[in-house]
Amino acid sequence: MIRNLAISLAAALLAGTAQAQQWVQIADPLIFEKRPPIWCNAQRSACAISWQANATEGAVRVALIVDGAPDCENRRPRYVYIRNNGTRDGEARTIHAMQGQACILDIPMSQIDGTRLLRFSVPMLTQDSVLVELSLDGLDVDRLSKNRS
């Protein structure tokens, strides 16, 4: 499933350039049913790809796509979430999976609700880290695909 998601995500990223964060419809000519869209930043380097069952509250699964060689398996990506009222907090997350140049991690809903921006620091093999931002303005978690397992 992760492999299919990564292939679909790569296809969506190559579909064109975006002007700002937006919903991106994943297109796969081998699948007949229409897939739910994903929420991406303008560079499509960070995308909210699904909602995951995680404890009682759930989580949003985020894919971070970087140029080069990410080192998410040995060093945890760090992130800061900036609330709508301007307060900020940070955390380090263990990744769920790594596929090619994408680090996939789950962000708890308690850190998504009321948040306007996620700022990630992705560890790299050949340099210290790469900064990636994902604005949550306009994100409707109910439009993401649901994984309840």
Salt bridges, closest charged atoms under 4 A:
ASP71 OD2 - ARG75 NE 3.98
GLU91 OE2 - ARG93 NH2 2.61
ASP106 OD1 - ARG61 NE 2.64
GLU133 OE2 - ARG119 NE 2.58
